[in-house]
């Protein structure tokens, strides 16, 4: 039973590592510690080594019966990311008419709103971020 839980935890960890690699455009097959083989995600395995202890700790805690519910999907830490909730709320709150007044395209805002609604990671160019901040300042002064 313990081995099954470890295997499941490691597969979830591998999926998260692969997702992180794909989101920044890294090739998961090019590893440093693990041998590169066809069909193997060597870089994901390398990254997994850093976080294996989390899975080990979770399984050991669950198998001793001390803690029955452990949230591995939403761990208790925060990351300062460019697509934080406040930026998402700004993007979702700005109307298309205000966006157009700032000289930006309606399509750009449409896709940013779709990403903000779906909680997909995204980045903002400096000029877009600046115009979004200006809009918020103007809204607060009204």
C-alpha positions as CSV (number, residue, x, y, z in Angstrom):
1,X,0.0,0.0,0.0
2,X,2.8,2.4,0.9
3,X,4.6,1.8,-2.5
4,X,1.3,2.5,-4.3
5,X,0.9,5.8,-2.5
6,X,4.6,6.7,-3.2
7,X,4.2,5.8,-6.9
8,X,1.0,7.9,-7.2
9,X,2.7,10.8,-5.4
10,X,5.7,10.7,-7.7
11,X,3.5,10.6,-10.8
12,X,1.7,13.7,-9.6
13,X,5.0,15.4,-8.9
14,X,6.3,14.4,-12.4
15,X,3.2,15.9,-14.0
16,X,3.7,19.2,-12.1
17,X,7.3,19.3,-13.2
18,X,6.4,18.6,-16.8
19,X,3.7,21.3,-16.6
20,X,6.3,23.8,-15.3
21,X,8.8,22.9,-18.0
22,X,6.1,23.3,-20.8
23,X,5.0,26.6,-19.4
24,X,8.4,28.1,-19.8
25,X,9.4,26.2,-23.0
26,X,12.1,23.9,-21.6
27,X,12.7,20.5,-23.2
28,X,11.9,17.9,-20.6
29,X,14.1,15.3,-22.4
30,X,17.4,17.1,-21.8
31,X,18.4,16.2,-18.3
32,X,21.6,16.8,-16.2
33,X,21.5,14.1,-13.5
34,X,19.4,11.5,-15.3
35,X,20.5,9.7,-18.5
36,X,18.8,11.0,-21.6
37,X,16.7,8.3,-23.3
38,X,13.9,8.3,-25.8
39,X,10.6,8.5,-24.1
40,X,12.1,9.6,-20.7
41,X,11.6,13.0,-19.2
42,X,15.1,13.4,-17.8
43,X,14.8,17.1,-16.8
44,X,11.5,16.4,-15.1
45,X,13.2,13.6,-13.1
46,X,16.0,16.0,-12.2
47,X,13.5,18.6,-10.9
48,X,11.6,15.9,-9.1
49,X,14.6,15.1,-6.9
50,X,14.3,18.5,-5.3
51,X,10.7,17.8,-4.1
52,X,10.6,14.1,-3.5
53,X,10.8,14.7,0.2
54,X,7.3,16.3,0.1
55,X,5.8,13.1,-1.3
56,X,7.8,10.9,1.1
57,X,6.6,13.1,4.1
58,X,3.0,13.0,2.9
59,X,3.0,9.2,2.5
60,X,4.7,8.6,5.8
61,X,2.3,10.9,7.6
62,X,-0.7,9.3,6.0
63,X,0.5,5.7,6.5
64,X,1.1,6.4,10.4
65,X,-2.5,7.6,10.5
66,X,-1.6,11.0,12.1
67,X,-3.2,13.1,9.4
68,X,-6.0,11.8,7.2
69,X,-6.4,14.8,4.8
70,X,-3.3,16.4,3.2
71,X,-3.8,18.9,0.5
72,X,-1.2,18.2,-2.2
73,X,-3.1,20.2,-4.9
74,X,-3.1,23.5,-3.1
75,X,-0.1,23.6,-0.7
76,X,0.2,26.3,1.9
77,X,2.7,28.6,0.3
78,X,2.4,31.6,-2.0
79,X,4.4,32.6,-5.0
80,X,4.8,36.2,-6.2
81,X,3.8,35.8,-9.9
82,X,3.0,38.3,-12.6
83,X,-0.4,36.8,-13.0
84,X,-1.4,37.3,-9.3
85,X,-5.1,37.6,-8.3
86,X,-5.0,41.4,-8.2
87,X,-3.8,41.7,-11.8
88,X,-6.4,39.1,-12.8
89,X,-9.1,41.2,-11.1
90,X,-7.8,44.4,-12.9
91,X,-8.0,42.7,-16.3
92,X,-11.4,41.3,-15.6
93,X,-12.7,44.6,-14.4
94,X,-11.6,46.9,-17.2
95,X,-14.2,47.5,-19.9
96,X,-13.4,47.2,-23.6
97,X,-14.2,50.9,-24.1
98,X,-11.5,52.0,-21.5
99,X,-9.0,49.6,-23.0
100,X,-9.6,51.1,-26.5
101,X,-9.1,54.6,-25.1
102,X,-5.7,53.6,-24.0
103,X,-4.8,52.7,-27.6
104,X,-4.7,48.9,-27.1
105,X,-6.5,46.3,-29.2
106,X,-9.8,44.7,-28.2
107,X,-8.5,41.3,-29.2
108,X,-5.6,41.6,-26.8
109,X,-7.9,42.4,-23.9
110,X,-10.2,39.6,-25.0
111,X,-7.5,36.9,-24.8
112,X,-6.1,38.4,-21.5
113,X,-9.6,38.1,-20.0
114,X,-9.9,34.5,-21.2
115,X,-6.6,33.7,-19.5
116,X,-7.6,35.5,-16.4
117,X,-10.9,33.7,-16.1
118,X,-9.3,30.3,-16.7
119,X,-6.4,31.0,-14.3
120,X,-3.8,30.1,-17.0
121,X,-0.4,31.6,-16.5
122,X,0.3,34.7,-18.6
123,X,2.7,37.6,-18.8
124,X,2.1,41.3,-19.4
125,X,4.4,43.6,-21.5
126,X,5.6,46.6,-19.6
127,X,3.5,49.1,-21.7
128,X,0.4,47.0,-21.1
129,X,1.0,46.8,-17.3
130,X,1.7,50.5,-17.2
131,X,-1.6,51.3,-19.0
132,X,-3.5,48.9,-16.7
133,X,-2.0,50.6,-13.6
134,X,-2.9,54.0,-15.0
135,X,-6.5,52.9,-15.5
136,X,-6.7,51.7,-11.9
137,X,-5.3,55.0,-10.6
138,X,-7.8,57.0,-12.6
139,X,-10.6,54.8,-11.3
140,X,-9.6,55.3,-7.7
141,X,-9.5,59.1,-8.2
142,X,-13.1,59.2,-9.4
